[in-house]
């Protein structure tokens, strides 16, 4: 039987994870290993200097007091080491993971960790605005669809899929686009304030964010009501830059 592993960065109690579980359950045996609390923007961080604990959270569900990367590593090298899953799906994240934001994303990091360990992986996120009610229904049905394709066709070694679904119904979707990573424009993302004791404090994560409008990107696809699928390679080498640097006079 097909074995499916789910994780996320919104935590074990997130609504998106529950919808994902219900959506893909018919495809095989599903296990969930996810953080015991929200770990958004944790990136690809692994806990090396403290012990990690795993608590049962239901049949086939486990909560870890660590990062999304910890969860996947523990699942593949511990809980499921005797029979690894055929696919890892991370999500459904409450919020998009578009453009440069993927470098911070715990959702994408979980998929990266599984890919590093040889398991085909998909990260899936629901793109919605602040104050907008997230509707995970379409994202859930699309997660099942793309999981089926990955299970049937596989993925290239070292490649994962970053999927972003607009916050719309399936009937309103304008199509599915295979995209490249867009460019985020970061504004004043640090808020400076004074606390009641007169001490200055800082809050990272202001709202001054936009994106470069360019056809073919993940941002462009979602803005036009389409699902974005971006293949991401773990190999971050810039091979064109290598050719330039080889010409430098470095002895």
PyMOL commands that set and color helices and strands:
alter all, ss='L'
color gray80, all
select helices_A, chain A and resi 15-27+68-79+99-103+106-116+137-153+170-172+218-223+239-245
alter helices_A, ss='H'
color red, helices_A
select strands_A, chain A and resi 3-7+29-35+54-56+61-64+87-94+121-127+159-166+176-178+184-186+190-194+200-204+209-211+227-233
alter strands_A, ss='S'
color yellow, strands_A
deselect
rebuild
show_as cartoon
